[in-house]
Structures are given as C-alpha cells and as structure tokens.
C-alpha cells in the first residue's frame, strides 16, 4: 500500500446509510491498482485490485439481487 492519503469515493450502491464499499479513483488512475475498503471500517484493511478484477467486482455487484 502507500503512505499517501487516498481520496475515497463511496459506491453508488451506498444509499442505505453508507454501508457499502469505497474506492480511490485518483490512486487507481495514477497507479493502475484500485484500492477498495469497507465504508463501515475506514481504518480497516484495504483490498488492492487490478483494474480487471475491479471491473469483475462491479459487474458482480450490479448483477446480484440483494
């Protein structure tokens, strides 16, 4: 991971009290790796995904009926 501060963006699916995931698009565009974290645990672990893996995660989330 990095020591630089990340600018987190909530998922568009975070409408129910913000309990979803966040990602850092600026970091992703400059480093080619997408940081993802649980919005309920902002100081918790960060999952670093390749762009391809992140696209798969978004596709899965969009196609899942919850």
mmCIF file of the N, C-alpha and C atoms, coordinates in Angstrom:
data_MODEL
# 
_entry.id   MODEL 
# 
loop_
_atom_site.group_PDB 
_atom_site.id 
_atom_site.type_symbol 
_atom_site.label_atom_id 
_atom_site.label_alt_id 
_atom_site.label_comp_id 
_atom_site.label_asym_id 
_atom_site.label_entity_id 
_atom_site.label_seq_id 
_atom_site.pdbx_PDB_ins_code 
_atom_site.Cartn_x 
_atom_site.Cartn_y 
_atom_site.Cartn_z 
_atom_site.occupancy 
_atom_site.B_iso_or_equiv 
_atom_site.pdbx_formal_charge 
_atom_site.auth_seq_id 
_atom_site.auth_comp_id 
_atom_site.auth_asym_id 
_atom_site.auth_atom_id 
_atom_site.pdbx_PDB_model_num 
ATOM 1   N N  . UNK A 1 1  ? 0.853   -1.183 0.000   1.00 0.00 ? 1  UNK A N  1 
ATOM 2   C CA . UNK A 1 1  ? 0.000   0.000  0.000   1.00 0.00 ? 1  UNK A CA 1 
ATOM 3   C C  . UNK A 1 1  ? 0.881   1.222  0.000   1.00 0.00 ? 1  UNK A C  1 
ATOM 4   N N  . UNK A 1 2  ? 0.291   2.356  0.098   1.00 0.00 ? 2  UNK A N  1 
ATOM 5   C CA . UNK A 1 2  ? 1.001   3.619  0.040   1.00 0.00 ? 2  UNK A CA 1 
ATOM 6   C C  . UNK A 1 2  ? 0.791   4.410  1.316   1.00 0.00 ? 2  UNK A C  1 
ATOM 7   N N  . UNK A 1 3  ? 1.685   5.346  1.566   1.00 0.00 ? 3  UNK A N  1 
ATOM 8   C CA . UNK A 1 3  ? 1.515   6.221  2.718   1.00 0.00 ? 3  UNK A CA 1 
ATOM 9   C C  . UNK A 1 3  ? 0.828   7.519  2.326   1.00 0.00 ? 3  UNK A C  1 
ATOM 10  N N  . UNK A 1 4  ? 0.635   7.735  1.023   1.00 0.00 ? 4  UNK A N  1 
ATOM 11  C CA . UNK A 1 4  ? -0.057  8.946  0.583   1.00 0.00 ? 4  UNK A CA 1 
ATOM 12  C C  . UNK A 1 4  ? -1.534  8.862  0.949   1.00 0.00 ? 4  UNK A C  1 
ATOM 13  N N  . UNK A 1 5  ? -2.157  10.007 1.307   1.00 0.00 ? 5  UNK A N  1 
ATOM 14  C CA . UNK A 1 5  ? -3.586  9.972  1.637   1.00 0.00 ? 5  UNK A CA 1 
ATOM 15  C C  . UNK A 1 5  ? -4.418  9.650  0.399   1.00 0.00 ? 5  UNK A C  1 
ATOM 16  N N  . UNK A 1 6  ? -5.434  8.859  0.582   1.00 0.00 ? 6  UNK A N  1 
ATOM 17  C CA . UNK A 1 6  ? -6.294  8.473  -0.524  1.00 0.00 ? 6  UNK A CA 1 
ATOM 18  C C  . UNK A 1 6  ? -7.606  9.246  -0.443  1.00 0.00 ? 6  UNK A C  1 
ATOM 19  N N  . UNK A 1 7  ? -8.117  9.645  -1.579  1.00 0.00 ? 7  UNK A N  1 
ATOM 20  C CA . UNK A 1 7  ? -9.420  10.293 -1.661  1.00 0.00 ? 7  UNK A CA 1 
ATOM 21  C C  . UNK A 1 7  ? -10.446 9.232  -2.011  1.00 0.00 ? 7  UNK A C  1 
ATOM 22  N N  . UNK A 1 8  ? -11.239 8.863  -1.021  1.00 0.00 ? 8  UNK A N  1 
ATOM 23  C CA . UNK A 1 8  ? -12.184 7.766  -1.173  1.00 0.00 ? 8  UNK A CA 1 
ATOM 24  C C  . UNK A 1 8  ? -13.508 8.241  -1.743  1.00 0.00 ? 8  UNK A C  1 
ATOM 25  N N  . UNK A 1 9  ? -14.124 7.398  -2.570  1.00 0.00 ? 9  UNK A N  1 
ATOM 26  C CA . UNK A 1 9  ? -15.428 7.662  -3.167  1.00 0.00 ? 9  UNK A CA 1 
ATOM 27  C C  . UNK A 1 9  ? -16.337 6.494  -2.824  1.00 0.00 ? 9  UNK A C  1 
ATOM 28  N N  . UNK A 1 10 ? -17.526 6.819  -2.302  1.00 0.00 ? 10 UNK A N  1 
ATOM 29  C CA . UNK A 1 10 ? -18.474 5.760  -1.962  1.00 0.00 ? 10 UNK A CA 1 
ATOM 30  C C  . UNK A 1 10 ? -19.105 5.175  -3.211  1.00 0.00 ? 10 UNK A C  1 
ATOM 31  N N  . UNK A 1 11 ? -19.401 3.920  -3.142  1.00 0.00 ? 11 UNK A N  1 
ATOM 32  C CA . UNK A 1 11 ? -20.115 3.242  -4.208  1.00 0.00 ? 11 UNK A CA 1 
ATOM 33  C C  . UNK A 1 11 ? -21.491 3.875  -4.386  1.00 0.00 ? 11 UNK A C  1 
ATOM 34  N N  . UNK A 1 12 ? -21.991 3.869  -5.602  1.00 0.00 ? 12 UNK A N  1 
ATOM 35  C CA . UNK A 1 12 ? -23.335 4.399  -5.842  1.00 0.00 ? 12 UNK A CA 1 
ATOM 36  C C  . UNK A 1 12 ? -24.397 3.530  -5.175  1.00 0.00 ? 12 UNK A C  1 
ATOM 37  N N  . UNK A 1 13 ? -24.025 2.349  -4.736  1.00 0.00 ? 13 UNK A N  1 
ATOM 38  C CA . UNK A 1 13 ? -24.949 1.461  -4.045  1.00 0.00 ? 13 UNK A CA 1 
ATOM 39  C C  . UNK A 1 13 ? -24.988 1.727  -2.537  1.00 0.00 ? 13 UNK A C  1 
ATOM 40  N N  . UNK A 1 14 ? -24.302 2.758  -2.065  1.00 0.00 ? 14 UNK A N  1 
ATOM 41  C CA . UNK A 1 14 ? -24.212 3.042  -0.636  1.00 0.00 ? 14 UNK A CA 1 
ATOM 42  C C  . UNK A 1 14 ? -25.364 3.899  -0.131  1.00 0.00 ? 14 UNK A C  1 
ATOM 43  N N  . UNK A 1 15 ? -26.504 3.843  -0.755  1.00 0.00 ? 15 UNK A N  1 
ATOM 44  C CA . UNK A 1 15 ? -27.633 4.677  -0.375  1.00 0.00 ? 15 UNK A CA 1 
ATOM 45  C C  . UNK A 1 15 ? -28.238 4.361  0.975   1.00 0.00 ? 15 UNK A C  1 
ATOM 46  N N  . UNK A 1 16 ? -28.109 3.148  1.455   1.00 0.00 ? 16 UNK A N  1 
ATOM 47  C CA . UNK A 1 16 ? -28.722 2.748  2.723   1.00 0.00 ? 16 UNK A CA 1 
ATOM 48  C C  . UNK A 1 16 ? -27.786 2.983  3.892   1.00 0.00 ? 16 UNK A C  1 
ATOM 49  N N  . UNK A 1 17 ? -27.605 4.236  4.259   1.00 0.00 ? 17 UNK A N  1 
ATOM 50  C CA . UNK A 1 17 ? -26.766 4.557  5.408   1.00 0.00 ? 17 UNK A CA 1 
ATOM 51  C C  . UNK A 1 17 ? -25.286 4.484  5.129   1.00 0.00 ? 17 UNK A C  1 
ATOM 52  N N  . UNK A 1 18 ? -24.898 4.347  3.886   1.00 0.00 ? 18 UNK A N  1 
ATOM 53  C CA . UNK A 1 18 ? -23.484 4.351  3.538   1.00 0.00 ? 18 UNK A CA 1 
ATOM 54  C C  . UNK A 1 18 ? -22.748 3.071  3.866   1.00 0.00 ? 18 UNK A C  1 
ATOM 55  N N  . UNK A 1 19 ? -23.452 1.990  4.050   1.00 0.00 ? 19 UNK A N  1 
ATOM 56  C CA . UNK A 1 19 ? -22.799 0.732  4.412   1.00 0.00 ? 19 UNK A CA 1 
ATOM 57  C C  . UNK A 1 19 ? -22.500 -0.086 3.158   1.00 0.00 ? 19 UNK A C  1 
ATOM 58  N N  . UNK A 1 20 ? -21.450 0.275  2.513   1.00 0.00 ? 20 UNK A N  1 
ATOM 59  C CA . UNK A 1 20 ? -21.074 -0.411 1.283   1.00 0.00 ? 20 UNK A CA 1 
ATOM 60  C C  . UNK A 1 20 ? -19.554 -0.340 1.141   1.00 0.00 ? 20 UNK A C  1 
ATOM 61  N N  . UNK A 1 21 ? -19.088 -0.204 -0.066  1.00 0.00 ? 21 UNK A N  1 
ATOM 62  C CA . UNK A 1 21 ? -17.649 -0.113 -0.294  1.00 0.00 ? 21 UNK A CA 1 
ATOM 63  C C  . UNK A 1 21 ? -17.264 1.264  -0.824  1.00 0.00 ? 21 UNK A C  1 
ATOM 64  N N  . UNK A 1 22 ? -15.996 1.588  -0.648  1.00 0.00 ? 22 UNK A N  1 
ATOM 65  C CA . UNK A 1 22 ? -15.423 2.808  -1.179  1.00 0.00 ? 22 UNK A CA 1 
ATOM 66  C C  . UNK A 1 22 ? -14.216 2.435  -2.007  1.00 0.00 ? 22 UNK A C  1 
ATOM 67  N N  . UNK A 1 23 ? -13.890 3.272  -2.974  1.00 0.00 ? 23 UNK A N  1 
ATOM 68  C CA . UNK A 1 23 ? -12.698 3.054  -3.778  1.00 0.00 ? 23 UNK A CA 1 
ATOM 69  C C  . UNK A 1 23 ? -11.999 4.384  -3.974  1.00 0.00 ? 23 UNK A C  1 
ATOM 70  N N  . UNK A 1 24 ? -10.741 4.342  -4.386  1.00 0.00 ? 24 UNK A N  1 
ATOM 71  C CA . UNK A 1 24 ? -9.937  5.551  -4.555  1.00 0.00 ? 24 UNK A CA 1 
ATOM 72  C C  . UNK A 1 24 ? -9.595  5.726  -6.036  1.00 0.00 ? 24 UNK A C  1 
ATOM 73  N N  . UNK A 1 25 ? -10.464 6.409  -6.801  1.00 0.00 ? 25 UNK A N  1 
ATOM 74  C CA . UNK A 1 25 ? -10.272 6.508  -8.248  1.00 0.00 ? 25 UNK A CA 1 
ATOM 75  C C  . UNK A 1 25 ? -9.008  7.249  -8.672  1.00 0.00 ? 25 UNK A C  1 
ATOM 76  N N  . UNK A 1 26 ? -8.601  8.269  -7.944  1.00 0.00 ? 26 UNK A N  1 
ATOM 77  C CA . UNK A 1 26 ? -7.389  9.000  -8.317  1.00 0.00 ? 26 UNK A CA 1 
ATOM 78  C C  . UNK A 1 26 ? -6.167  8.106  -8.213  1.00 0.00 ? 26 UNK A C  1 
ATOM 79  N N  . UNK A 1 27 ? -6.075  7.358  -7.128  1.00 0.00 ? 27 UNK A N  1 
ATOM 80  C CA . UNK A 1 27 ? -4.963  6.420  -6.959  1.00 0.00 ? 27 UNK A CA 1 
ATOM 81  C C  . UNK A 1 27 ? -4.995  5.376  -8.060  1.00 0.00 ? 27 UNK A C  1 
ATOM 82  N N  . UNK A 1 28 ? -6.193  4.888  -8.379  1.00 0.00 ? 28 UNK A N  1 
ATOM 83  C CA . UNK A 1 28 ? -6.334  3.860  -9.412  1.00 0.00 ? 28 UNK A CA 1 
ATOM 84  C C  . UNK A 1 28 ? -5.855  4.365  -10.764 1.00 0.00 ? 28 UNK A C  1 
ATOM 85  N N  . UNK A 1 29 ? -6.201  5.599  -11.107 1.00 0.00 ? 29 UNK A N  1 
ATOM 86  C CA . UNK A 1 29 ? -5.817  6.110  -12.420 1.00 0.00 ? 29 UNK A CA 1 
ATOM 87  C C  . UNK A 1 29 ? -4.326  6.414  -12.525 1.00 0.00 ? 29 UNK A C  1 
ATOM 88  N N  . UNK A 1 30 ? -3.684  6.731  -11.419 1.00 0.00 ? 30 UNK A N  1 
ATOM 89  C CA . UNK A 1 30 ? -2.253  7.037  -11.468 1.00 0.00 ? 30 UNK A CA 1 
ATOM 90  C C  . UNK A 1 30 ? -1.357  5.828  -11.224 1.00 0.00 ? 30 UNK A C  1 
ATOM 91  N N  . UNK A 1 31 ? -1.888  4.785  -10.576 1.00 0.00 ? 31 UNK A N  1 
ATOM 92  C CA . UNK A 1 31 ? -1.055  3.627  -10.231 1.00 0.00 ? 31 UNK A CA 1 
ATOM 93  C C  . UNK A 1 31 ? -1.483  2.323  -10.904 1.00 0.00 ? 31 UNK A C  1 
ATOM 94  N N  . UNK A 1 32 ? -2.675  2.309  -11.499 1.00 0.00 ? 32 UNK A N  1 
ATOM 95  C CA . UNK A 1 32 ? -3.138  1.099  -12.165 1.00 0.00 ? 32 UNK A CA 1 
ATOM 96  C C  . UNK A 1 32 ? -3.618  0.011  -11.227 1.00 0.00 ? 32 UNK A C  1 
ATOM 97  N N  . UNK A 1 33 ? -3.795  0.355  -9.957  1.00 0.00 ? 33 UNK A N  1 
ATOM 98  C CA . UNK A 1 33 ? -4.293  -0.576 -8.946  1.00 0.00 ? 33 UNK A CA 1 
ATOM 99  C C  . UNK A 1 33 ? -5.438  0.128  -8.226  1.00 0.00 ? 33 UNK A C  1 
ATOM 100 N N  . UNK A 1 34 ? -6.533  -0.603 -7.971  1.00 0.00 ? 34 UNK A N  1 
ATOM 101 C CA . UNK A 1 34 ? -7.722  0.008  -7.383  1.00 0.00 ? 34 UNK A CA 1 
ATOM 102 C C  . UNK A 1 34 ? -7.832  -0.358 -5.905  1.00 0.00 ? 34 UNK A C  1 
ATOM 103 N N  . UNK A 1 35 ? -7.656  0.622  -4.998  1.00 0.00 ? 35 UNK A N  1 
ATOM 104 C CA . UNK A 1 35 ? -7.871  0.360  -3.574  1.00 0.00 ? 35 UNK A CA 1 
ATOM 105 C C  . UNK A 1 35 ? -9.372  0.325  -3.268  1.00 0.00 ? 35 UNK A C  1 
ATOM 106 N N  . UNK A 1 36 ? -9.793  -0.681 -2.498  1.00 0.00 ? 36 UNK A N  1 
ATOM 107 C CA . UNK A 1 36 ? -11.198 -0.848 -2.119  1.00 0.00 ? 36 UNK A CA 1 
ATOM 108 C C  . UNK A 1 36 ? -11.231 -1.120 -0.618  1.00 0.00 ? 36 UNK A C  1 
ATOM 109 N N  . UNK A 1 37 ? -12.206 -0.497 0.066   1.00 0.00 ? 37 UNK A N  1 
ATOM 110 C CA . UNK A 1 37 ? -12.344 -0.749 1.508   1.00 0.00 ? 37 UNK A CA 1 
ATOM 111 C C  . UNK A 1 37 ? -13.817 -0.770 1.898   1.00 0.00 ? 37 UNK A C  1 
ATOM 112 N N  . UNK A 1 38 ? -14.086 -1.306 3.063   1.00 0.00 ? 38 UNK A N  1 
ATOM 113 C CA . UNK A 1 38 ? -15.425 -1.351 3.639   1.00 0.00 ? 38 UNK A CA 1 
ATOM 114 C C  . UNK A 1 38 ? -15.716 0.032  4.220   1.00 0.00 ? 38 UNK A C  1 
ATOM 115 N N  . UNK A 1 39 ? -16.811 0.655  3.799   1.00 0.00 ? 39 UNK A N  1 
ATOM 116 C CA . UNK A 1 39 ? -17.125 2.004  4.274   1.00 0.00 ? 39 UNK A CA 1 
ATOM 117 C C  . UNK A 1 39 ? -17.432 2.037  5.766   1.00 0.00 ? 39 UNK A C  1 
ATOM 118 N N  . UNK A 1 40 ? -17.795 0.903  6.355   1.00 0.00 ? 40 UNK A N  1 
ATOM 119 C CA . UNK A 1 40 ? -18.060 0.844  7.794   1.00 0.00 ? 40 UNK A CA 1 
ATOM 120 C C  . UNK A 1 40 ? -16.775 0.780  8.610   1.00 0.00 ? 40 UNK A C  1 
ATOM 121 N N  . UNK A 1 41 ? -15.661 0.454  7.955   1.00 0.00 ? 41 UNK A N  1 
ATOM 122 C CA . UNK A 1 41 ? -14.378 0.326  8.656   1.00 0.00 ? 41 UNK A CA 1 
ATOM 123 C C  . UNK A 1 41 ? -13.293 1.136  7.926   1.00 0.00 ? 41 UNK A C  1 
ATOM 124 N N  . UNK A 1 42 ? -13.392 2.458  7.964   1.00 0.00 ? 42 UNK A N  1 
ATOM 125 C CA . UNK A 1 42 ? -12.459 3.292  7.205   1.00 0.00 ? 42 UNK A CA 1 
ATOM 126 C C  . UNK A 1 42 ? -10.991 3.145  7.620   1.00 0.00 ? 42 UNK A C  1 
ATOM 127 N N  . UNK A 1 43 ? -10.741 2.654  8.808   1.00 0.00 ? 43 UNK A N  1 
ATOM 128 C CA . UNK A 1 43 ? -9.352  2.431  9.216   1.00 0.00 ? 43 UNK A CA 1 
ATOM 129 C C  . UNK A 1 43 ? -8.964  0.956  9.108   1.00 0.00 ? 43 UNK A C  1 
ATOM 130 N N  . UNK A 1 44 ? -9.864  0.157  8.554   1.00 0.00 ? 44 UNK A N  1 
ATOM 131 C CA . UNK A 1 44 ? -9.620  -1.271 8.399   1.00 0.00 ? 44 UNK A CA 1 
ATOM 132 C C  . UNK A 1 44 ? -8.754  -1.571 7.186   1.00 0.00 ? 44 UNK A C  1 
ATOM 133 N N  . UNK A 1 45 ? -8.696  -2.824 6.811   1.00 0.00 ? 45 UNK A N  1 
ATOM 134 C CA . UNK A 1 45 ? -7.840  -3.241 5.702   1.00 0.00 ? 45 UNK A CA 1 
ATOM 135 C C  . UNK A 1 45 ? -8.327  -2.700 4.358   1.00 0.00 ? 45 UNK A C  1 
ATOM 136 N N  . UNK A 1 46 ? -7.397  -2.582 3.437   1.00 0.00 ? 46 UNK A N  1 
ATOM 137 C CA . UNK A 1 46 ? -7.683  -2.118 2.082   1.00 0.00 ? 46 UNK A CA 1 
ATOM 138 C C  . UNK A 1 46 ? -7.319  -3.239 1.115   1.00 0.00 ? 46 UNK A C  1 
ATOM 139 N N  . UNK A 1 47 ? -8.250  -3.576 0.252   1.00 0.00 ? 47 UNK A N  1 
ATOM 140 C CA . UNK A 1 47 ? -8.032  -4.583 -0.772  1.00 0.00 ? 47 UNK A CA 1 
ATOM 141 C C  . UNK A 1 47 ? -7.531  -3.872 -2.021  1.00 0.00 ? 47 UNK A C  1 
ATOM 142 N N  . UNK A 1 48 ? -6.398  -4.305 -2.548  1.00 0.00 ? 48 UNK A N  1 
ATOM 143 C CA . UNK A 1 48 ? -5.825  -3.703 -3.751  1.00 0.00 ? 48 UNK A CA 1 
ATOM 144 C C  . UNK A 1 48 ? -6.131  -4.629 -4.926  1.00 0.00 ? 48 UNK A C  1 
ATOM 145 N N  . UNK A 1 49 ? -6.909  -4.131 -5.895  1.00 0.00 ? 49 UNK A N  1 
ATOM 146 C CA . UNK A 1 49 ? -7.341  -4.944 -7.029  1.00 0.00 ? 49 UNK A CA 1 
ATOM 147 C C  . UNK A 1 49 ? -6.756  -4.434 -8.336  1.00 0.00 ? 49 UNK A C  1 
ATOM 148 N N  . UNK A 1 50 ? -6.514  -5.349 -9.245  1.00 0.00 ? 50 UNK A N  1 
ATOM 149 C CA . UNK A 1 50 ? -6.153  -4.934 -10.602 1.00 0.00 ? 50 UNK A CA 1 
ATOM 150 C C  . UNK A 1 50 ? -7.397  -4.293 -11.220 1.00 0.00 ? 50 UNK A C  1 
ATOM 151 N N  . UNK A 1 51 ? -7.224  -3.534 -12.272 1.00 0.00 ? 51 UNK A N  1 
ATOM 152 C CA . UNK A 1 51 ? -8.357  -2.940 -12.954 1.00 0.00 ? 51 UNK A CA 1 
ATOM 153 C C  . UNK A 1 51 ? -9.342  -3.986 -13.440 1.00 0.00 ? 51 UNK A C  1 
ATOM 154 N N  . UNK A 1 52 ? -8.809  -5.093 -13.955 1.00 0.00 ? 52 UNK A N  1 
ATOM 155 C CA . UNK A 1 52 ? -9.643  -6.191 -14.449 1.00 0.00 ? 52 UNK A CA 1 
ATOM 156 C C  . UNK A 1 52 ? -10.468 -6.806 -13.311 1.00 0.00 ? 52 UNK A C  1 
ATOM 157 N N  . UNK A 1 53 ? -9.847  -7.029 -12.175 1.00 0.00 ? 53 UNK A N  1 
ATOM 158 C CA . UNK A 1 53 ? -10.547 -7.609 -11.023 1.00 0.00 ? 53 UNK A CA 1 
ATOM 159 C C  . UNK A 1 53 ? -11.611 -6.643 -10.494 1.00 0.00 ? 53 UNK A C  1 
ATOM 160 N N  . UNK A 1 54 ? -11.313 -5.352 -10.480 1.00 0.00 ? 54 UNK A N  1 
ATOM 161 C CA . UNK A 1 54 ? -12.281 -4.362 -10.028 1.00 0.00 ? 54 UNK A CA 1 
ATOM 162 C C  . UNK A 1 54 ? -13.500 -4.333 -10.951 1.00 0.00 ? 54 UNK A C  1 
ATOM 163 N N  . UNK A 1 55 ? -13.258 -4.404 -12.253 1.00 0.00 ? 55 UNK A N  1 
ATOM 164 C CA . UNK A 1 55 ? -14.354 -4.450 -13.220 1.00 0.00 ? 55 UNK A CA 1 
ATOM 165 C C  . UNK A 1 55 ? -15.237 -5.666 -12.963 1.00 0.00 ? 55 UNK A C  1 
ATOM 166 N N  . UNK A 1 56 ? -14.619 -6.805 -12.673 1.00 0.00 ? 56 UNK A N  1 
ATOM 167 C CA . UNK A 1 56 ? -15.378 -8.010 -12.347 1.00 0.00 ? 56 UNK A CA 1 
ATOM 168 C C  . UNK A 1 56 ? -16.201 -7.843 -11.085 1.00 0.00 ? 56 UNK A C  1 
ATOM 169 N N  . UNK A 1 57 ? -15.640 -7.179 -10.077 1.00 0.00 ? 57 UNK A N  1 
ATOM 170 C CA . UNK A 1 57 ? -16.351 -6.941 -8.826  1.00 0.00 ? 57 UNK A CA 1 
ATOM 171 C C  . UNK A 1 57 ? -17.570 -6.047 -9.056  1.00 0.00 ? 57 UNK A C  1 
ATOM 172 N N  . UNK A 1 58 ? -17.397 -4.996 -9.831  1.00 0.00 ? 58 UNK A N  1 
ATOM 173 C CA . UNK A 1 58 ? -18.507 -4.089 -10.143 1.00 0.00 ? 58 UNK A CA 1 
ATOM 174 C C  . UNK A 1 58 ? -19.587 -4.814 -10.933 1.00 0.00 ? 58 UNK A C  1 
ATOM 175 N N  . UNK A 1 59 ? -19.178 -5.614 -11.892 1.00 0.00 ? 59 UNK A N  1 
ATOM 176 C CA . UNK A 1 59 ? -20.146 -6.385 -12.681 1.00 0.00 ? 59 UNK A CA 1 
ATOM 177 C C  . UNK A 1 59 ? -20.930 -7.331 -11.797 1.00 0.00 ? 59 UNK A C  1 
ATOM 178 N N  . UNK A 1 60 ? -20.252 -8.016 -10.897 1.00 0.00 ? 60 UNK A N  1 
ATOM 179 C CA . UNK A 1 60 ? -20.913 -8.923 -9.962  1.00 0.00 ? 60 UNK A CA 1 
ATOM 180 C C  . UNK A 1 60 ? -21.915 -8.170 -9.086  1.00 0.00 ? 60 UNK A C  1 
ATOM 181 N N  . UNK A 1 61 ? -21.521 -7.018 -8.568  1.00 0.00 ? 61 UNK A N  1 
ATOM 182 C CA . UNK A 1 61 ? -22.404 -6.231 -7.700  1.00 0.00 ? 61 UNK A CA 1 
ATOM 183 C C  . UNK A 1 61 ? -23.646 -5.769 -8.454  1.00 0.00 ? 61 UNK A C  1 
ATOM 184 N N  . UNK A 1 62 ? -23.474 -5.381 -9.685  1.00 0.00 ? 62 UNK A N  1 
ATOM 185 C CA . UNK A 1 62 ? -24.616 -4.918 -10.484 1.00 0.00 ? 62 UNK A CA 1 
ATOM 186 C C  . UNK A 1 62 ? -25.576 -6.045 -10.824 1.00 0.00 ? 62 UNK A C  1 
ATOM 187 N N  . UNK A 1 63 ? -25.076 -7.254 -10.948 1.00 0.00 ? 63 UNK A N  1 
ATOM 188 C CA . UNK A 1 63 ? -25.908 -8.386 -11.357 1.00 0.00 ? 63 UNK A CA 1 
ATOM 189 C C  . UNK A 1 63 ? -26.460 -9.197 -10.188 1.00 0.00 ? 63 UNK A C  1 
ATOM 190 N N  . UNK A 1 64 ? -26.139 -8.796 -8.966  1.00 0.00 ? 64 UNK A N  1 
ATOM 191 C CA . UNK A 1 64 ? -26.582 -9.519 -7.782  1.00 0.00 ? 64 UNK A CA 1 
ATOM 192 C C  . UNK A 1 64 ? -27.851 -8.892 -7.237  1.00 0.00 ? 64 UNK A C  1 
ATOM 193 N N  . UNK A 1 65 ? -28.874 -9.685 -7.063  1.00 0.00 ? 65 UNK A N  1 
ATOM 194 C CA . UNK A 1 65 ? -30.121 -9.204 -6.454  1.00 0.00 ? 65 UNK A CA 1 
ATOM 195 C C  . UNK A 1 65 ? -30.045 -9.423 -4.956  1.00 0.00 ? 65 UNK A C  1 
ATOM 196 N N  . UNK A 1 66 ? -29.956 -8.339 -4.233  1.00 0.00 ? 66 UNK A N  1 
ATOM 197 C CA . UNK A 1 66 ? -29.852 -8.450 -2.768  1.00 0.00 ? 66 UNK A CA 1 
ATOM 198 C C  . UNK A 1 66 ? -31.102 -7.945 -2.107  1.00 0.00 ? 66 UNK A C  1 
# 
